[in-house]
Amino acid sequence: MIGIFRIAKNSSLVLIARATDVLSSILIAGILARYLGVGDYGNYLFIMGLVLTTTALAHMGLPQILVREMSQDIGAMPKFIRCGLVITGASLVLTTLLIFSIGAFSSWNYQMFFAVSAALLSESMVLISGPFISAFISIERMEYDALVTVTNRLVLIGLLMGFVSRDLGFISIFLAMAIANFLRLSAILFISKRLNILPARHMTRADLTYLLRETLPVGVSFILTQLYLYTNLFLLKILRDPEEVALFQAPFSIILKLQILPVILIVAFAPVMARLATADDAYKDLRAIYLWLIKHLFIVCLPLAALGVFLAKDIVLLIFGADFLAASLSFQILIWIVGFYFLNIFSDKILQVIFKQRLLIISSGITFSVNVLLSFIFISGYGYVGGSIATLISTAILFLTNFFFVAKYLKNMSLSFMVKPLAAFVSVTTAFYAARDLNMAILFPAGIMTYFLMLLMLKTFSRSELSLFLTAVNRE
């Protein structure tokens, strides 16, 4: 049972880090939405989307590959850290040239120029810290990731509240982010030195070439995924106005933060999955872990999405304020992506650990192309609501494509794991809707209990599946 205890420990530490990130992001969104108003908050989201999309060139999916490689060969950690820093640094130079070329073409004013510069500086420091965080995860020292995350978010909230209370203006928001991430990077470098997690003094061209070759498919996929996630933001900015950008991206950004559950599981299981992928050519143990995780995550996602639909107005009002109430409709549509996007996170990881990451380029390319086409059609006629519909359809296509690729290599897999949860969910939701006039405080807990009772009646939970899962984890 040592494997289970280790994963439980890692999961709890990742939970601290990710929960802090989610809660602080929600608090920060509320602070900024009320301070800036709908229009300027839309401009803030546009700048962050622009920076996160362009810095995807520097991210390149490198952290995932570094975790895989360093988990399998701890002794190679110094050379991989050095290669990772070189790739990140070179990519950031290209990113900087790209983003300011866009600025020159778009004739930015001074406020836009300084805001983007500060946001780019902030995100650059996050990317530079990436190889060291990957090293912490590889040696399963998640407590350091939790420590720097909690500290960073507390510092950022403190700075933002101070700057907002003094009404220092739009640019000060990005300066606060840059200061907080500088302190975060400094803390990570200090911890790395104390743990003797340092980059090698030298590297070979072969090492750098190997890491580039392994990273490139994931990197292209990551760039396409970022473009897919922000396509509607850019199209709304071009075809509509900053207000519609805010009404779409504000709820979407919060929903994406809900991926805390799959992220916790992925980070905790990543070293285990990477080692199992090399230990069994038939992938029997890897398949057992993958199927058990996505099945139970899907079971959780269905009531989570339903709760989001029923409480959309309350959630939007609580986080963003009355000015954003129109975003409730986009929230009700976008919340359903949790059933596809969250499960796809595991498919991505499986394809990486079995060295089939090149397939991610195909799935991401298909998703991006479909999203662009649908967004042009729907946004032109329905604005931010149309963008929400396009995003939901595209996310479903992304999940189905990657699941097909995983099933091709892990074999003996199908979507049948969804049938019983969907049957239980539809039955309970139908009864729930018929009794919607009753007290919600009583109705929703009763609905959840009935849902899980129906899952038990349908024999959704299998002892044999659990046995295979535990055997796979402990065998590692």
C-alpha positions as CSV (number, residue, x, y, z in Angstrom):
1,M,0.0,0.0,0.0
2,I,3.0,2.3,-0.1
3,G,2.1,3.6,-3.5
4,I,-1.4,4.6,-2.3
5,F,0.0,6.4,0.7
6,R,2.5,8.3,-1.4
7,I,-0.1,9.3,-3.9
8,A,-2.4,10.4,-1.1
9,K,0.3,12.6,0.4
10,N,1.2,14.1,-3.0
11,S,-2.5,14.7,-3.7
12,S,-3.1,16.5,-0.4
13,L,-0.1,18.8,-1.1
14,V,-1.2,19.5,-4.7
15,L,-4.7,20.1,-3.3
16,I,-3.3,22.9,-1.1
17,A,-1.5,24.5,-4.0
18,R,-4.3,24.3,-6.5
19,A,-7.1,25.2,-4.0
20,T,-5.2,28.3,-3.1
21,D,-4.8,29.1,-6.8
22,V,-8.5,28.6,-7.5
23,L,-9.8,30.5,-4.5
24,S,-7.4,33.4,-4.9
25,S,-8.2,33.6,-8.6
26,I,-11.9,33.9,-7.8
27,L,-11.2,36.6,-5.2
28,I,-8.9,38.5,-7.6
29,A,-11.5,38.3,-10.4
30,G,-14.1,39.8,-8.0
31,I,-11.8,42.6,-7.0
32,L,-10.8,43.5,-10.5
33,A,-14.3,43.1,-12.1
34,R,-15.7,45.6,-9.5
35,Y,-12.8,48.0,-9.8
36,L,-12.5,48.1,-13.6
37,G,-16.2,47.6,-14.7
38,V,-17.3,45.5,-17.6
39,G,-15.5,47.3,-20.4
40,D,-12.0,47.7,-18.8
41,Y,-12.3,44.2,-17.3
42,G,-12.8,43.0,-20.9
43,N,-9.6,44.8,-21.9
44,Y,-7.8,43.2,-18.9
45,L,-8.9,39.7,-20.0
46,F,-7.9,40.5,-23.6
47,I,-4.4,41.5,-22.5
48,M,-4.0,38.4,-20.4
49,G,-5.3,36.2,-23.2
50,L,-2.9,37.8,-25.7
51,V,0.1,37.2,-23.4
52,L,-0.9,33.7,-22.4
53,T,-1.4,32.8,-26.1
54,T,1.9,34.2,-27.3
55,T,3.9,32.8,-24.4
56,A,2.6,29.4,-25.3
57,L,5.6,29.5,-27.7
58,A,7.9,29.6,-24.7
59,H,5.8,27.1,-22.6
60,M,6.0,24.5,-25.3
61,G,4.5,21.8,-23.1
62,L,8.0,21.6,-21.6
63,P,7.0,21.0,-17.9
64,Q,5.1,17.8,-18.8
65,I,8.0,16.3,-20.7
66,L,10.5,17.3,-18.0
67,V,8.4,15.6,-15.4
68,R,8.3,12.4,-17.5
69,E,12.0,12.4,-18.2
70,M,13.2,13.3,-14.7
71,S,10.8,10.8,-13.1
72,Q,12.3,8.0,-15.2
73,D,15.9,9.1,-14.6
74,I,16.5,11.2,-11.5
75,G,20.3,11.3,-12.2
76,A,19.7,13.2,-15.5
77,M,17.8,16.0,-13.7
78,P,20.6,18.6,-13.8
79,K,21.1,18.3,-17.6
80,F,17.3,18.4,-18.2
81,I,17.0,21.5,-16.0
82,R,19.7,23.3,-18.0
83,C,18.2,22.2,-21.4
84,G,14.8,23.4,-20.2
85,L,16.1,26.8,-19.2
86,V,17.9,27.2,-22.5
87,I,14.8,26.3,-24.5
88,T,12.6,28.6,-22.4
89,G,15.0,31.5,-22.6
90,A,15.3,31.3,-26.4
91,S,11.6,30.9,-26.8
92,L,10.9,34.0,-24.6
93,V,13.1,36.1,-27.0
94,L,10.9,35.0,-29.9
95,T,7.8,35.5,-27.9
96,T,8.8,39.1,-27.0
97,L,9.5,39.9,-30.7
98,L,6.2,38.5,-31.7
99,I,4.1,40.3,-29.1
100,F,5.6,43.7,-29.8
101,S,5.3,43.1,-33.5
102,I,1.6,42.7,-32.9
103,G,1.6,45.9,-30.9
104,A,3.3,47.8,-33.6
105,F,0.9,46.5,-36.2
106,S,-2.1,47.3,-33.9
107,S,-0.9,50.9,-33.0
108,W,-1.1,50.4,-29.2
109,N,-1.3,53.4,-27.0
110,Y,1.1,53.9,-24.1
111,Q,-1.2,52.3,-21.6
112,M,-1.7,49.2,-23.7
113,F,2.1,49.0,-24.3
114,F,3.0,49.2,-20.6
115,A,0.3,46.9,-19.5
116,V,1.3,44.2,-22.0
117,S,5.0,44.6,-21.1
118,A,4.3,44.1,-17.4
119,A,2.0,41.1,-18.1
120,L,4.7,39.6,-20.3
121,L,7.4,40.1,-17.7
122,S,5.2,38.5,-15.1
123,E,4.4,35.4,-17.2
124,S,8.1,35.1,-18.2
125,M,9.2,34.7,-14.6
126,V,6.6,31.9,-14.2
127,L,8.0,30.1,-17.3
128,I,11.6,30.4,-16.1
129,S,10.6,28.7,-12.9
130,G,9.0,25.8,-14.8
131,P,12.0,23.4,-14.9
132,F,12.6,23.8,-11.2
133,I,8.9,23.1,-10.4
134,S,9.1,20.1,-12.7
135,A,12.1,18.8,-10.7
136,F,10.1,19.2,-7.4
137,I,7.3,17.1,-8.9
138,S,9.7,14.5,-10.3
139,I,11.2,13.8,-6.9
140,E,7.7,14.0,-5.3
141,R,8.4,17.0,-3.2
142,M,5.1,18.7,-3.8
143,E,5.3,20.6,-0.5
144,Y,7.5,23.2,-2.2
145,D,5.1,23.8,-5.0
146,A,2.4,24.2,-2.4
147,L,4.5,26.6,-0.3
148,V,5.5,28.9,-3.2
149,T,1.9,28.9,-4.6
150,V,0.3,29.9,-1.3
151,T,2.9,32.6,-0.6
152,N,2.6,34.0,-4.2
153,R,-1.1,34.3,-4.1
154,L,-1.2,35.9,-0.7
155,V,1.4,38.5,-1.8
156,L,-0.5,39.2,-5.1
157,I,-3.9,39.6,-3.3
158,G,-2.2,42.0,-0.8
159,L,-0.6,44.1,-3.6
160,L,-3.8,44.3,-5.6
161,M,-5.9,45.3,-2.7
162,G,-3.3,48.0,-1.8
163,F,-3.1,49.3,-5.4
164,V,-6.9,49.2,-5.9
165,S,-7.6,51.0,-2.6
166,R,-5.3,53.8,-3.7
167,D,-6.8,53.8,-7.2
168,L,-3.4,53.5,-8.9
169,G,-5.0,52.7,-12.2
170,F,-5.1,50.0,-14.9
171,I,-1.4,49.5,-15.3
172,S,-0.8,48.9,-11.6
173,I,-2.7,45.6,-11.8
174,F,0.0,44.2,-14.1
175,L,2.8,45.6,-12.0
176,A,1.4,43.9,-9.0
177,M,1.5,40.6,-10.9
178,A,5.1,41.1,-12.0
179,I,6.2,41.9,-8.4
180,A,4.5,38.9,-7.0
181,N,6.0,36.5,-9.6
182,F,9.5,38.0,-9.1
183,L,9.2,37.1,-5.4
184,R,7.9,33.7,-6.4
185,L,10.8,33.0,-8.8
186,S,13.3,34.2,-6.1
187,A,11.8,31.7,-3.6
188,I,11.9,28.8,-6.0
189,L,15.6,29.5,-6.8
190,F,16.4,29.7,-3.1
191,I,14.7,26.3,-2.4
192,S,16.3,24.7,-5.4
193,K,19.8,25.7,-4.2
194,R,19.1,24.4,-0.7
195,L,17.9,21.0,-2.2
196,N,20.9,21.0,-4.6
197,I,18.5,20.9,-7.6
198,L,20.7,22.9,-9.9
199,P,21.2,23.0,-13.7
200,A,24.2,21.2,-15.1
201,R,27.2,23.4,-16.0
202,H,27.4,21.9,-19.4
203,M,25.0,20.2,-21.8
204,T,25.4,18.5,-25.1
205,R,23.8,19.2,-28.4
206,A,22.4,15.7,-28.3
207,D,20.6,16.4,-25.0
208,L,19.2,19.7,-26.2
209,T,18.1,18.1,-29.5
210,Y,16.4,15.2,-27.8
211,L,14.4,17.4,-25.5
212,L,13.4,19.7,-28.3
213,R,12.3,16.7,-30.4
214,E,10.2,15.3,-27.5
215,T,8.8,18.7,-26.6
216,L,7.9,19.9,-30.1
217,P,4.8,17.8,-30.6
218,V,3.5,18.7,-27.1
219,G,4.5,22.3,-27.7
220,V,2.6,22.6,-31.0
221,S,-0.4,21.0,-29.4
222,F,-0.2,23.4,-26.4
223,I,0.0,26.4,-28.7
224,L,-3.1,25.1,-30.7
225,T,-4.9,24.5,-27.4
226,Q,-4.2,28.0,-26.2
227,L,-5.4,29.4,-29.5
228,Y,-8.6,27.3,-29.2
229,L,-9.2,28.5,-25.6
230,Y,-8.8,32.2,-26.6
231,T,-10.2,32.1,-30.2
232,N,-13.5,33.4,-29.0
233,L,-11.9,36.1,-26.9
234,F,-10.1,37.5,-29.9
235,L,-13.1,37.2,-32.2
236,L,-15.3,38.9,-29.7
237,K,-12.8,41.8,-29.5
238,I,-12.7,42.1,-33.3
239,L,-16.4,41.5,-34.1
240,R,-18.1,42.9,-31.0
241,D,-16.7,45.0,-28.1
242,P,-14.8,44.7,-24.7
243,E,-18.1,44.2,-22.8
244,E,-18.9,41.0,-24.7
245,V,-15.3,39.9,-24.2
246,A,-15.9,40.2,-20.4
247,L,-19.3,38.5,-20.5
248,F,-17.7,35.4,-22.2
249,Q,-14.3,35.2,-20.8
250,A,-15.1,36.1,-17.2
251,P,-17.2,32.9,-16.5
252,F,-15.0,30.8,-18.8
253,S,-11.9,31.7,-16.8
254,I,-13.6,30.7,-13.6
255,I,-14.8,27.4,-15.1
256,L,-11.3,26.5,-16.3
257,K,-10.1,27.0,-12.8
258,L,-12.4,24.2,-11.7
259,Q,-10.0,21.8,-13.3
260,I,-8.4,21.6,-9.8
261,L,-9.6,18.0,-9.4
262,P,-8.1,16.5,-12.5
263,V,-4.9,18.6,-12.1
264,I,-4.5,17.3,-8.5
265,L,-4.8,13.7,-9.7
266,I,-2.6,14.3,-12.7
267,V,0.2,15.8,-10.7
268,A,0.0,13.2,-8.0
269,F,-0.1,10.3,-10.5
270,A,2.3,11.7,-13.2
271,P,5.5,10.0,-11.8
272,V,3.6,6.7,-11.3
273,M,2.1,6.8,-14.8
274,A,5.4,7.7,-16.4
275,R,7.2,4.7,-14.7
276,L,4.4,2.3,-15.5
277,A,4.5,3.2,-19.1
278,T,8.0,2.0,-19.4
279,A,7.5,-1.2,-17.3
280,D,4.7,-2.8,-19.3
281,D,4.6,-2.9,-23.1
282,A,0.9,-4.0,-22.9
283,Y,0.0,-1.0,-20.8
284,K,-2.3,-3.2,-18.6
285,D,-1.7,-1.3,-15.4
286,L,-1.7,2.1,-17.2
287,R,-5.1,1.2,-18.7
288,A,-6.5,0.2,-15.3
289,I,-5.5,3.6,-13.7
290,Y,-6.7,5.7,-16.7
291,L,-10.1,4.0,-16.9
292,W,-10.7,4.1,-13.1
293,L,-9.8,7.8,-12.9
294,I,-11.8,9.1,-15.9
295,K,-14.9,7.1,-14.9
296,H,-15.0,8.4,-11.4
297,L,-14.2,11.9,-12.5
298,F,-17.1,11.8,-15.0
299,I,-19.4,10.7,-12.2
300,V,-18.4,13.8,-10.3
301,C,-18.5,16.2,-13.3
302,L,-22.2,15.6,-14.1
303,P,-23.7,16.9,-10.8
304,L,-21.0,19.6,-10.7
305,A,-22.3,20.9,-14.1
306,A,-25.9,20.7,-13.0
307,L,-25.1,22.7,-9.9
308,G,-23.5,25.3,-12.0
309,V,-26.6,25.6,-14.2
310,F,-29.0,26.1,-11.3
311,L,-26.7,28.5,-9.4
312,A,-25.3,30.4,-12.4
313,K,-26.9,33.8,-11.6
314,D,-25.9,33.5,-7.9
315,I,-22.3,32.6,-8.8
316,V,-21.9,35.4,-11.3
317,L,-23.5,37.9,-8.9
318,L,-21.3,36.8,-6.0
319,I,-18.0,36.9,-7.9
320,F,-18.4,39.6,-10.5
321,G,-21.2,41.8,-9.3
322,A,-24.5,43.0,-10.8
323,D,-23.0,44.5,-13.9
324,F,-22.0,41.1,-15.1
325,L,-25.4,39.4,-14.6
326,A,-25.7,38.8,-18.4
327,A,-22.8,36.5,-18.2
328,S,-25.0,33.9,-16.4
329,L,-26.2,32.5,-19.7
330,S,-22.6,31.9,-21.0
331,F,-21.8,30.3,-17.6
332,Q,-24.7,27.9,-17.9
333,I,-23.5,26.8,-21.3
334,L,-19.8,26.7,-20.6
335,I,-20.1,24.8,-17.3
336,W,-20.8,21.6,-19.4
337,I,-17.3,21.6,-20.7
338,V,-16.1,20.1,-17.4
339,G,-17.4,16.7,-18.6
340,F,-15.1,16.8,-21.6
341,Y,-12.2,19.1,-20.8
342,F,-11.4,17.5,-17.5
343,L,-11.3,14.0,-18.8
344,N,-9.2,15.1,-21.8
345,I,-6.5,16.2,-19.3
346,F,-5.9,12.5,-18.6
347,S,-5.9,11.5,-22.2
348,D,-3.2,14.2,-22.9
349,K,-1.1,12.7,-20.1
350,I,-1.5,9.1,-21.3
351,L,-0.3,10.1,-24.8
352,Q,2.7,11.8,-23.4
353,V,3.8,9.0,-21.1
354,I,3.5,6.4,-23.9
355,F,5.6,8.7,-26.2
356,K,2.7,9.3,-28.6
357,Q,2.5,13.1,-28.0
358,R,2.7,13.8,-31.7
359,L,-1.0,12.8,-31.9
360,L,-1.8,15.8,-29.7
361,I,-1.0,18.0,-32.7
362,I,-3.7,16.3,-34.7
363,S,-6.4,16.6,-32.0
364,S,-5.5,20.1,-31.1
365,G,-5.4,21.2,-34.8
366,I,-8.8,19.6,-35.4
367,T,-10.3,21.3,-32.3
368,F,-8.8,24.7,-33.2
369,S,-10.0,24.6,-36.8
370,V,-13.5,23.5,-35.7
371,N,-13.7,26.2,-33.0
372,V,-12.6,29.0,-35.5
373,L,-15.2,27.9,-38.0
374,L,-18.0,27.6,-35.4
375,S,-17.1,30.8,-33.7
376,F,-17.2,32.9,-36.9
377,I,-20.7,31.5,-37.5
378,F,-22.1,31.7,-34.0
379,I,-20.4,34.9,-32.8
380,S,-21.6,36.9,-35.8
381,G,-25.2,36.0,-35.0
382,Y,-25.3,35.5,-31.3
383,G,-22.3,37.3,-29.8
384,Y,-20.8,35.9,-26.6
385,V,-23.6,33.3,-26.3
386,G,-22.6,31.9,-29.7
387,G,-19.0,31.8,-28.6
388,S,-20.0,29.8,-25.6
389,I,-21.8,27.2,-27.8
390,A,-18.8,27.0,-30.2
391,T,-16.5,26.4,-27.2
392,L,-18.7,23.6,-25.8
393,I,-18.9,21.7,-29.2
394,S,-15.2,22.1,-29.8
395,T,-14.3,20.8,-26.4
396,A,-16.4,17.7,-26.9
397,I,-14.6,17.0,-30.2
398,L,-11.2,17.4,-28.4
399,F,-12.1,14.8,-25.8
400,L,-13.5,12.3,-28.4
401,T,-10.4,12.6,-30.6
402,N,-7.9,12.1,-27.9
403,F,-9.9,9.3,-26.3
404,F,-9.8,7.5,-29.7
405,F,-6.0,7.8,-29.8
406,V,-5.6,6.5,-26.3
407,A,-7.9,3.6,-27.0
408,K,-5.9,2.7,-30.1
409,Y,-2.8,2.1,-28.0
410,L,-4.1,1.0,-24.6
411,K,-6.8,-1.2,-26.3
412,N,-9.9,-2.9,-24.8
413,M,-11.5,0.5,-24.1
414,S,-14.8,2.2,-25.0
415,L,-17.1,5.0,-23.9
416,S,-19.4,2.5,-22.2
417,F,-18.2,3.8,-18.8
418,M,-20.4,6.9,-19.4
419,V,-23.7,5.0,-19.9
420,K,-24.7,4.2,-16.3
421,P,-23.7,7.6,-14.9
422,L,-25.6,9.3,-17.7
423,A,-28.7,7.1,-17.1
424,A,-28.6,7.9,-13.4
425,F,-28.0,11.6,-14.0
426,V,-30.8,12.0,-16.6
427,S,-33.3,10.3,-14.3
428,V,-32.5,12.4,-11.3
429,T,-32.3,15.6,-13.3
430,T,-35.7,15.0,-14.8
431,A,-37.2,14.5,-11.4
432,F,-35.2,17.4,-10.0
433,Y,-36.6,19.8,-12.7
434,A,-40.2,18.7,-12.1
435,A,-39.8,19.6,-8.4
436,R,-37.8,22.8,-9.0
437,D,-40.2,25.0,-7.0
438,L,-39.3,23.2,-3.8
439,N,-36.6,24.6,-1.4
440,M,-33.2,24.3,-3.1
441,A,-31.4,23.7,0.2
442,I,-33.4,20.5,0.5
443,L,-33.8,19.6,-3.1
444,F,-30.1,19.6,-4.2
445,P,-28.7,17.4,-1.4
446,A,-31.6,15.0,-1.9
447,G,-30.8,14.9,-5.6
448,I,-27.1,14.2,-5.0
449,M,-28.0,11.3,-2.6
450,T,-30.5,9.9,-5.1
451,Y,-28.0,10.1,-7.9
452,F,-25.4,8.1,-6.0
453,L,-28.0,5.6,-4.9
454,M,-29.0,5.0,-8.5
455,L,-25.3,4.6,-9.4
456,L,-25.2,1.8,-6.7
457,M,-28.4,0.2,-8.0
458,L,-27.0,0.2,-11.5
459,K,-23.8,-1.4,-10.2
460,T,-21.7,1.4,-11.6
461,F,-18.9,0.8,-9.1
462,S,-17.0,-2.5,-9.6
463,R,-14.8,-4.2,-7.1
464,S,-12.8,-5.8,-9.9
465,E,-12.0,-2.3,-11.4
466,L,-10.9,-1.1,-7.9
467,S,-8.8,-4.2,-7.5
468,L,-7.1,-3.6,-10.8
469,F,-6.5,0.0,-10.0
470,L,-4.9,-0.7,-6.5
471,T,-2.8,-3.5,-8.0
472,A,-1.5,-1.2,-10.7
473,V,-0.6,1.6,-8.2
474,N,1.1,-0.7,-5.7
475,R,3.0,-2.6,-8.4
476,E,4.7,0.6,-9.3
